[in-house]
Amino acid sequence: MALEITDANFEELVLNSDKPVLLDFWAVWCGPCRMVGPLVEELAGEYEGKAVVGKVDVDNNPAVSAKFGIRNIPTILFFKNGEIVDKQVGAVPKTVLAGKLEAIM
């Protein structure tokens, strides 16, 4: 299951992670987010122990969302060693997300 990333635990779970991170910025009211959400959950299971897969509810965590200038959702950021190395905006197939995650493994 994808981790719930918040303003409070962002630094610990994302920036300080020793594994690659896929971070889904989403909101309950967002239609395309509901399409991407299940794919992110599947990836969380498939990459358990190899990568961190998390979700940030933009309505409840404005600090993290603002820090990265999230204006459109879903936005998925890919981190390695605490740095953004890739980004995907909008709904895409699971293979696209898996490919981007594999590229930073």
Summary of the structure (lengths in Angstrom):
residues: 105
radius of gyration: 12.1
end to end distance: 19.3
largest distance: 32.4
contacts: 310
relative contact order: 0.25
helix: 36%
strand: 26%
